[in-house]
């Protein structure tokens, strides 16, 4: 099994230094996948544009579909999400927290 390269995710979290949603730097940062790894192929889901730095609290809330991440994404991140999800509609539903 091939190991995943997390360097782009780590570099993005270090460069931004704060949670994209709550702007906190005190809760520790996670590399949150915009499109869950279980849905997208690994090669399309490991780029820096597929990762968003979130504090652990916001990451847990996003994974539980408690809020929309859409307003916190750059255009490149939105495009990467569409590529990873396979369609615009599916990416929108995932990012906005709708259940599939």
N, CA, C and O atoms as CSV, one atom per row, in Angstrom:
chain,resi,resn,atom,element,x,y,z
A,1,UNK,N,N,0.841,-1.180,0.000
A,1,UNK,CA,C,0.000,0.000,0.000
A,1,UNK,C,C,0.887,1.244,0.000
A,1,UNK,O,O,1.840,1.341,0.773
A,2,UNK,N,N,0.569,2.160,-0.848
A,2,UNK,CA,C,1.347,3.373,-1.014
A,2,UNK,C,C,1.024,4.379,0.093
A,2,UNK,O,O,-0.143,4.623,0.399
A,3,UNK,N,N,2.071,4.960,0.690
A,3,UNK,CA,C,1.871,5.967,1.732
A,3,UNK,C,C,1.430,7.280,1.114
A,3,UNK,O,O,1.898,7.672,0.045
A,4,UNK,N,N,0.527,7.949,1.799
A,4,UNK,CA,C,0.063,9.258,1.329
A,4,UNK,C,C,1.069,10.327,1.719
A,4,UNK,O,O,1.682,10.268,2.785
A,5,UNK,N,N,1.226,11.300,0.841
A,5,UNK,CA,C,2.139,12.411,1.092
A,5,UNK,C,C,1.341,13.556,1.712
A,5,UNK,O,O,0.545,14.207,1.036
A,6,UNK,N,N,1.562,13.791,3.000
A,6,UNK,CA,C,0.835,14.821,3.731
A,6,UNK,C,C,1.579,16.156,3.756
A,6,UNK,O,O,1.147,17.078,4.447
A,7,UNK,N,N,2.681,16.281,3.026
A,7,UNK,CA,C,3.494,17.492,3.115
A,7,UNK,C,C,2.728,18.736,2.671
A,7,UNK,O,O,2.855,19.783,3.307
A,8,UNK,N,N,1.941,18.655,1.607
A,8,UNK,CA,C,1.178,19.828,1.139
A,8,UNK,C,C,0.158,20.264,2.192
A,8,UNK,O,O,-0.045,21.460,2.406
A,9,UNK,N,N,-0.474,19.308,2.837
A,9,UNK,CA,C,-1.459,19.625,3.878
A,9,UNK,C,C,-0.789,20.283,5.075
A,9,UNK,O,O,-1.282,21.284,5.596
A,10,UNK,N,N,0.338,19.720,5.512
A,10,UNK,CA,C,1.072,20.309,6.637
A,10,UNK,C,C,1.542,21.723,6.314
A,10,UNK,O,O,1.413,22.629,7.137
A,11,UNK,N,N,2.084,21.906,5.119
A,11,UNK,CA,C,2.578,23.228,4.714
A,11,UNK,C,C,1.451,24.252,4.675
A,11,UNK,O,O,1.642,25.397,5.083
A,12,UNK,N,N,0.285,23.853,4.191
A,12,UNK,CA,C,-0.849,24.782,4.122
A,12,UNK,C,C,-1.303,25.175,5.522
A,12,UNK,O,O,-1.567,26.349,5.780
A,13,UNK,N,N,-1.396,24.213,6.420
A,13,UNK,CA,C,-1.794,24.522,7.801
A,13,UNK,C,C,-0.784,25.445,8.470
A,13,UNK,O,O,-1.163,26.397,9.151
A,14,UNK,N,N,0.501,25.163,8.276
A,14,UNK,CA,C,1.534,26.008,8.866
A,14,UNK,C,C,1.510,27.412,8.275
A,14,UNK,O,O,1.675,28.392,9.001
A,15,UNK,N,N,1.307,27.517,6.967
A,15,UNK,CA,C,1.301,28.827,6.306
A,15,UNK,C,C,0.124,29.680,6.762
A,15,UNK,O,O,0.284,30.874,7.014
A,16,UNK,N,N,-1.058,29.075,6.869
A,16,UNK,CA,C,-2.242,29.840,7.285
A,16,UNK,C,C,-2.233,30.083,8.789
A,16,UNK,O,O,-2.561,31.180,9.241
A,17,UNK,N,N,-1.862,29.076,9.561
A,17,UNK,CA,C,-1.694,29.227,10.997
A,17,UNK,C,C,-2.949,29.420,11.827
A,17,UNK,O,O,-2.864,29.526,13.051
A,18,UNK,N,N,-4.100,29.467,11.197
A,18,UNK,CA,C,-5.373,29.666,11.910
A,18,UNK,C,C,-6.456,28.819,11.255
A,18,UNK,O,O,-6.367,28.439,10.088
A,19,UNK,N,N,-7.480,28.541,12.052
A,19,UNK,CA,C,-8.652,27.842,11.533
A,19,UNK,C,C,-9.329,28.733,10.494
A,19,UNK,O,O,-9.514,29.928,10.723
A,20,UNK,N,N,-9.688,28.169,9.387
A,20,UNK,CA,C,-10.328,28.929,8.313
A,20,UNK,C,C,-11.700,29.440,8.733
A,20,UNK,O,O,-12.144,30.467,8.221
A,21,UNK,N,N,-12.382,28.760,9.643
A,21,UNK,CA,C,-13.743,29.120,10.028
A,21,UNK,C,C,-13.770,30.074,11.218
A,21,UNK,O,O,-14.286,31.186,11.107
A,22,UNK,N,N,-13.223,29.652,12.348
A,22,UNK,CA,C,-13.332,30.471,13.573
A,22,UNK,C,C,-12.124,31.375,13.797
A,22,UNK,O,O,-12.122,32.201,14.711
A,23,UNK,N,N,-11.101,31.219,12.968
A,23,UNK,CA,C,-9.874,32.035,13.022
A,23,UNK,C,C,-9.019,31.761,14.250
A,23,UNK,O,O,-8.060,32.493,14.493
A,24,UNK,N,N,-9.328,30.745,15.023
A,24,UNK,CA,C,-8.583,30.418,16.233
A,24,UNK,C,C,-7.268,29.733,15.873
A,24,UNK,O,O,-7.193,28.962,14.917
A,25,UNK,N,N,-6.255,30.025,16.644
A,25,UNK,CA,C,-4.975,29.341,16.498
A,25,UNK,C,C,-4.661,28.539,17.752
A,25,UNK,O,O,-3.591,27.939,17.850
A,26,UNK,N,N,-5.576,28.523,18.707
A,26,UNK,CA,C,-5.283,27.922,20.004
A,26,UNK,C,C,-5.774,26.486,20.172
A,26,UNK,O,O,-5.421,25.850,21.165
A,27,UNK,N,N,-6.560,25.953,19.260
A,27,UNK,CA,C,-7.112,24.605,19.425
A,27,UNK,C,C,-6.335,23.552,18.645
A,27,UNK,O,O,-6.747,22.392,18.622
A,28,UNK,N,N,-5.246,23.907,18.017
A,28,UNK,CA,C,-4.530,22.972,17.158
A,28,UNK,C,C,-5.216,22.879,15.817
A,28,UNK,O,O,-6.440,22.982,15.740
A,29,UNK,N,N,-4.455,22.687,14.763
A,29,UNK,CA,C,-5.035,22.641,13.424
A,29,UNK,C,C,-5.022,21.226,12.862
A,29,UNK,O,O,-4.061,20.475,13.031
A,30,UNK,N,N,-6.105,20.888,12.198
A,30,UNK,CA,C,-6.221,19.641,11.459
A,30,UNK,C,C,-6.256,19.970,9.979
A,30,UNK,O,O,-6.687,21.051,9.580
A,31,UNK,N,N,-5.800,19.032,9.177
A,31,UNK,CA,C,-5.929,19.139,7.732
A,31,UNK,C,C,-7.256,18.495,7.353
A,31,UNK,O,O,-7.343,17.273,7.233
A,32,UNK,N,N,-8.276,19.301,7.165
A,32,UNK,CA,C,-9.610,18.777,6.858
A,32,UNK,C,C,-9.777,18.625,5.353
A,32,UNK,O,O,-9.494,19.551,4.593
A,33,UNK,N,N,-10.231,17.471,4.933
A,33,UNK,CA,C,-10.528,17.253,3.521
A,33,UNK,C,C,-11.880,17.875,3.200
A,33,UNK,O,O,-12.870,17.605,3.880
A,34,UNK,N,N,-11.921,18.695,2.178
A,34,UNK,CA,C,-13.180,19.314,1.764
A,34,UNK,C,C,-14.153,18.230,1.334
A,34,UNK,O,O,-15.330,18.271,1.691
A,35,UNK,N,N,-13.676,17.274,0.579
A,35,UNK,CA,C,-14.457,16.101,0.187
A,35,UNK,C,C,-13.860,14.916,0.958
A,35,UNK,O,O,-12.662,14.661,0.834
A,36,UNK,N,N,-14.648,14.193,1.741
A,36,UNK,CA,C,-14.115,13.102,2.557
A,36,UNK,C,C,-13.300,12.098,1.742
A,36,UNK,O,O,-13.618,11.816,0.587
A,37,UNK,N,N,-12.258,11.571,2.352
A,37,UNK,CA,C,-11.393,10.595,1.680
A,37,UNK,C,C,-12.164,9.354,1.265
A,37,UNK,O,O,-11.790,8.688,0.299
A,38,UNK,N,N,-13.223,9.036,1.971
A,38,UNK,CA,C,-14.001,7.842,1.639
A,38,UNK,C,C,-14.786,8.006,0.338
A,38,UNK,O,O,-15.232,7.016,-0.244
A,39,UNK,N,N,-14.958,9.239,-0.119
A,39,UNK,CA,C,-15.741,9.517,-1.326
A,39,UNK,C,C,-14.856,9.743,-2.544
A,39,UNK,O,O,-15.167,9.273,-3.639
A,40,UNK,N,N,-13.753,10.462,-2.354
A,40,UNK,CA,C,-12.925,10.869,-3.490
A,40,UNK,C,C,-11.716,9.964,-3.650
A,40,UNK,O,O,-11.201,9.427,-2.669
A,41,UNK,N,N,-11.261,9.796,-4.889
A,41,UNK,CA,C,-10.032,9.036,-5.107
A,41,UNK,C,C,-8.855,9.728,-4.416
A,41,UNK,O,O,-8.791,10.957,-4.385
A,42,UNK,N,N,-7.944,8.962,-3.873
A,42,UNK,CA,C,-6.821,9.515,-3.108
A,42,UNK,C,C,-6.017,10.527,-3.905
A,42,UNK,O,O,-5.612,11.553,-3.357
A,43,UNK,N,N,-5.777,10.267,-5.183
A,43,UNK,CA,C,-4.935,11.179,-5.966
A,43,UNK,C,C,-5.577,12.552,-6.165
A,43,UNK,O,O,-4.861,13.539,-6.337
A,44,UNK,N,N,-6.895,12.636,-6.146
A,44,UNK,CA,C,-7.556,13.934,-6.326
A,44,UNK,C,C,-7.824,14.620,-5.000
A,44,UNK,O,O,-8.286,15.761,-4.979
A,45,UNK,N,N,-7.545,13.955,-3.903
A,45,UNK,CA,C,-7.920,14.470,-2.595
A,45,UNK,C,C,-6.719,14.774,-1.695
A,45,UNK,O,O,-6.891,14.999,-0.497
A,46,UNK,N,N,-5.525,14.785,-2.247
A,46,UNK,CA,C,-4.340,15.038,-1.439
A,46,UNK,C,C,-3.651,16.350,-1.800
A,46,UNK,O,O,-2.654,16.704,-1.170
A,47,UNK,N,N,-4.143,17.070,-2.780
A,47,UNK,CA,C,-3.516,18.338,-3.127
A,47,UNK,C,C,-3.851,19.385,-2.070
A,47,UNK,O,O,-4.805,19.231,-1.308
A,48,UNK,N,N,-3.063,20.441,-2.034
A,48,UNK,CA,C,-3.294,21.517,-1.066
A,48,UNK,C,C,-4.672,22.141,-1.261
A,48,UNK,O,O,-5.274,22.610,-0.295
A,49,UNK,N,N,-5.180,22.157,-2.491
A,49,UNK,CA,C,-6.492,22.747,-2.746
A,49,UNK,C,C,-7.642,21.869,-2.255
A,49,UNK,O,O,-8.786,22.323,-2.205
A,50,UNK,N,N,-7.356,20.624,-1.895
A,50,UNK,CA,C,-8.385,19.724,-1.367
A,50,UNK,C,C,-8.431,19.719,0.155
A,50,UNK,O,O,-9.263,19.044,0.761
A,51,UNK,N,N,-7.527,20.481,0.762
A,51,UNK,CA,C,-7.367,20.507,2.213
A,51,UNK,C,C,-7.642,21.918,2.738
A,51,UNK,O,O,-7.255,22.906,2.115
A,52,UNK,N,N,-8.306,21.999,3.878
A,52,UNK,CA,C,-8.555,23.286,4.527
A,52,UNK,C,C,-8.122,23.155,5.985
A,52,UNK,O,O,-8.491,22.188,6.652
A,53,UNK,N,N,-7.344,24.114,6.489
A,53,UNK,CA,C,-6.966,24.049,7.895
A,53,UNK,C,C,-8.146,24.423,8.796
A,53,UNK,O,O,-8.688,25.524,8.706
A,54,UNK,N,N,-8.527,23.498,9.654
A,54,UNK,CA,C,-9.603,23.728,10.612
A,54,UNK,C,C,-9.113,23.336,11.995
A,54,UNK,O,O,-8.339,22.390,12.144
A,55,UNK,N,N,-9.567,24.069,13.009
A,55,UNK,CA,C,-9.268,23.652,14.376
A,55,UNK,C,C,-10.044,22.356,14.630
A,55,UNK,O,O,-10.966,22.017,13.889
A,56,UNK,N,N,-9.668,21.658,15.657
A,56,UNK,CA,C,-10.317,20.360,15.924
A,56,UNK,C,C,-11.810,20.514,16.189
A,56,UNK,O,O,-12.597,19.642,15.820
A,57,UNK,N,N,-12.203,21.603,16.818
A,57,UNK,CA,C,-13.623,21.838,17.105
A,57,UNK,C,C,-14.405,22.037,15.807
A,57,UNK,O,O,-15.445,21.410,15.608
A,58,UNK,N,N,-13.908,22.908,14.921
A,58,UNK,CA,C,-14.595,23.149,13.645
A,58,UNK,C,C,-14.532,21.923,12.741
A,58,UNK,O,O,-15.485,21.649,12.011
A,59,UNK,N,N,-13.425,21.179,12.776
A,59,UNK,CA,C,-13.308,19.972,11.963
A,59,UNK,C,C,-14.366,18.954,12.368
A,59,UNK,O,O,-15.013,18.350,11.512
A,60,UNK,N,N,-14.540,18.767,13.661
A,60,UNK,CA,C,-15.564,17.845,14.157
A,60,UNK,C,C,-16.955,18.306,13.737
A,60,UNK,O,O,-17.779,17.492,13.320
A,61,UNK,N,N,-17.221,19.602,13.844
A,61,UNK,CA,C,-18.533,20.148,13.452
A,61,UNK,C,C,-18.757,20.000,11.949
A,61,UNK,O,O,-19.864,19.668,11.526
A,62,UNK,N,N,-17.727,20.240,11.131
A,62,UNK,CA,C,-17.862,20.079,9.680
A,62,UNK,C,C,-18.141,18.625,9.333
A,62,UNK,O,O,-19.019,18.335,8.520
A,63,UNK,N,N,-17.398,17.713,9.946
A,63,UNK,CA,C,-17.618,16.289,9.672
A,63,UNK,C,C,-19.018,15.833,10.090
A,63,UNK,O,O,-19.554,14.876,9.530
A,64,UNK,N,N,-19.604,16.515,11.067
A,64,UNK,CA,C,-20.964,16.183,11.521
A,64,UNK,C,C,-22.030,16.944,10.729
A,64,UNK,O,O,-23.212,16.890,11.070
A,65,UNK,N,N,-21.617,17.654,9.672
A,65,UNK,CA,C,-22.537,18.394,8.796
A,65,UNK,C,C,-23.274,19.500,9.538
A,65,UNK,O,O,-24.453,19.742,9.281
A,66,UNK,N,N,-22.587,20.169,10.456
A,66,UNK,CA,C,-23.226,21.217,11.252
A,66,UNK,C,C,-23.150,22.607,10.620
A,66,UNK,O,O,-23.842,23.522,11.066
A,67,UNK,N,N,-22.326,22.778,9.594
A,67,UNK,CA,C,-22.248,24.077,8.921
A,67,UNK,C,C,-21.722,23.899,7.509
A,67,UNK,O,O,-21.185,22.848,7.158
A,68,UNK,N,N,-21.884,24.933,6.710
A,68,UNK,CA,C,-21.397,24.939,5.341
A,68,UNK,C,C,-19.986,25.505,5.304
A,68,UNK,O,O,-19.704,26.537,5.912
A,69,UNK,N,N,-19.122,24.836,4.603
A,69,UNK,CA,C,-17.754,25.291,4.433
A,69,UNK,C,C,-17.611,26.186,3.201
A,69,UNK,O,O,-16.560,26.793,2.997
A,70,UNK,N,N,-18.643,26.272,2.391
A,70,UNK,CA,C,-18.566,26.954,1.101
A,70,UNK,C,C,-18.038,28.382,1.192
A,70,UNK,O,O,-17.164,28.762,0.413
A,71,UNK,N,N,-18.541,29.166,2.111
A,71,UNK,CA,C,-18.119,30.571,2.197
A,71,UNK,C,C,-16.677,30.728,2.664
A,71,UNK,O,O,-16.135,31.832,2.615
A,72,UNK,N,N,-16.054,29.662,3.109
A,72,UNK,CA,C,-14.689,29.708,3.613
A,72,UNK,C,C,-13.668,29.156,2.622
A,72,UNK,O,O,-12.478,29.091,2.932
A,73,UNK,N,N,-14.118,28.762,1.440
A,73,UNK,CA,C,-13.239,28.165,0.442
A,73,UNK,C,C,-12.846,29.161,-0.636
A,73,UNK,O,O,-13.636,30.021,-1.026
A,74,UNK,N,N,-11.622,29.032,-1.106
A,74,UNK,CA,C,-11.193,29.815,-2.264
A,74,UNK,C,C,-11.797,29.185,-3.517
A,74,UNK,O,O,-12.317,28.070,-3.469
A,75,UNK,N,N,-11.728,29.889,-4.618
A,75,UNK,CA,C,-12.239,29.348,-5.879
A,75,UNK,C,C,-11.477,28.078,-6.267
A,75,UNK,O,O,-12.084,27.108,-6.721
A,76,UNK,N,N,-10.161,28.078,-6.092
A,76,UNK,CA,C,-9.371,26.883,-6.418
A,76,UNK,C,C,-9.795,25.695,-5.555
A,76,UNK,O,O,-9.845,24.565,-6.041
A,77,UNK,N,N,-10.095,25.939,-4.295
A,77,UNK,CA,C,-10.552,24.859,-3.412
A,77,UNK,C,C,-11.929,24.360,-3.833
A,77,UNK,O,O,-12.200,23.163,-3.750
A,78,UNK,N,N,-12.792,25.248,-4.277
A,78,UNK,CA,C,-14.108,24.834,-4.761
A,78,UNK,C,C,-13.973,23.975,-6.020
A,78,UNK,O,O,-14.658,22.963,-6.163
A,79,UNK,N,N,-13.093,24.381,-6.921
A,79,UNK,CA,C,-12.873,23.606,-8.153
A,79,UNK,C,C,-12.278,22.231,-7.843
A,79,UNK,O,O,-12.661,21.235,-8.455
A,80,UNK,N,N,-11.344,22.177,-6.895
A,80,UNK,CA,C,-10.762,20.896,-6.500
A,80,UNK,C,C,-11.833,19.987,-5.895
A,80,UNK,O,O,-11.804,18.774,-6.101
A,81,UNK,N,N,-12.770,20.565,-5.155
A,81,UNK,CA,C,-13.857,19.781,-4.557
A,81,UNK,C,C,-14.755,19.191,-5.636
A,81,UNK,O,O,-15.187,18.044,-5.521
A,82,UNK,N,N,-15.039,19.956,-6.675
A,82,UNK,CA,C,-15.870,19.451,-7.770
A,82,UNK,C,C,-15.149,18.297,-8.465
A,82,UNK,O,O,-15.764,17.274,-8.768
A,83,UNK,N,N,-13.852,18.457,-8.717
A,83,UNK,CA,C,-13.090,17.367,-9.353
A,83,UNK,C,C,-13.088,16.123,-8.467
A,83,UNK,O,O,-13.282,15.013,-8.962
A,84,UNK,N,N,-12.871,16.295,-7.171
A,84,UNK,CA,C,-12.800,15.154,-6.257
A,84,UNK,C,C,-14.152,14.467,-6.082
A,84,UNK,O,O,-14.219,13.242,-5.979
A,85,UNK,N,N,-15.230,15.252,-6.047
A,85,UNK,CA,C,-16.574,14.688,-5.839
A,85,UNK,C,C,-17.144,14.079,-7.107
A,85,UNK,O,O,-18.017,13.213,-7.045
A,86,UNK,N,N,-16.661,14.521,-8.246
A,86,UNK,CA,C,-17.143,13.966,-9.505
A,86,UNK,C,C,-18.244,14.768,-10.169
A,86,UNK,O,O,-18.524,14.560,-11.349
A,87,UNK,N,N,-18.881,15.687,-9.436
A,87,UNK,CA,C,-19.900,16.538,-10.051
A,87,UNK,C,C,-20.102,17.786,-9.203
A,87,UNK,O,O,-19.816,17.794,-8.006
A,88,UNK,N,N,-20.590,18.821,-9.831
A,88,UNK,CA,C,-20.847,20.077,-9.129
A,88,UNK,C,C,-21.905,19.891,-8.048
A,88,UNK,O,O,-21.736,20.366,-6.925
A,89,UNK,N,N,-22.993,19.204,-8.380
A,89,UNK,CA,C,-24.080,19.018,-7.416
A,89,UNK,C,C,-23.621,18.222,-6.195
A,89,UNK,O,O,-23.953,18.572,-5.062
A,90,UNK,N,N,-22.869,17.167,-6.422
A,90,UNK,CA,C,-22.394,16.348,-5.300
A,90,UNK,C,C,-21.431,17.141,-4.418
A,90,UNK,O,O,-21.505,17.058,-3.192
A,91,UNK,N,N,-20.531,17.904,-5.028
A,91,UNK,CA,C,-19.598,18.733,-4.259
A,91,UNK,C,C,-20.358,19.766,-3.437
A,91,UNK,O,O,-20.041,19.977,-2.266
A,92,UNK,N,N,-21.354,20.411,-4.032
A,92,UNK,CA,C,-22.145,21.416,-3.315
A,92,UNK,C,C,-22.831,20.803,-2.104
A,92,UNK,O,O,-22.829,21.392,-1.023
A,93,UNK,N,N,-23.415,19.627,-2.279
A,93,UNK,CA,C,-24.118,18.976,-1.155
A,93,UNK,C,C,-23.164,18.630,-0.030
A,93,UNK,O,O,-23.513,18.781,1.141
A,94,UNK,N,N,-21.982,18.175,-0.356
A,94,UNK,CA,C,-21.008,17.819,0.675
A,94,UNK,C,C,-20.508,19.055,1.395
A,94,UNK,O,O,-20.465,19.083,2.625
A,95,UNK,N,N,-20.130,20.074,0.644
A,95,UNK,CA,C,-19.555,21.292,1.231
A,95,UNK,C,C,-20.566,22.024,2.090
A,95,UNK,O,O,-20.203,22.587,3.122
A,96,UNK,N,N,-21.818,22.029,1.689
A,96,UNK,CA,C,-22.832,22.765,2.451
A,96,UNK,C,C,-23.424,21.941,3.585
A,96,UNK,O,O,-24.268,22.435,4.332
A,97,UNK,N,N,-22.999,20.706,3.720
A,97,UNK,CA,C,-23.435,19.900,4.846
A,97,UNK,C,C,-24.690,19.095,4.618
A,97,UNK,O,O,-25.219,18.501,5.558
A,98,UNK,N,N,-25.186,19.059,3.384
A,98,UNK,CA,C,-26.352,18.223,3.097
A,98,UNK,C,C,-25.916,16.767,3.112
A,98,UNK,O,O,-24.798,16.446,2.711
A,99,UNK,N,N,-26.774,15.906,3.561
A,99,UNK,CA,C,-26.485,14.475,3.551
A,99,UNK,C,C,-26.633,13.960,2.136
A,99,UNK,O,O,-27.502,14.410,1.390
A,100,UNK,N,N,-25.783,13.017,1.768
A,100,UNK,CA,C,-25.858,12.421,0.430
A,100,UNK,C,C,-26.934,11.378,0.365
A,100,UNK,O,O,-27.141,10.770,-0.685
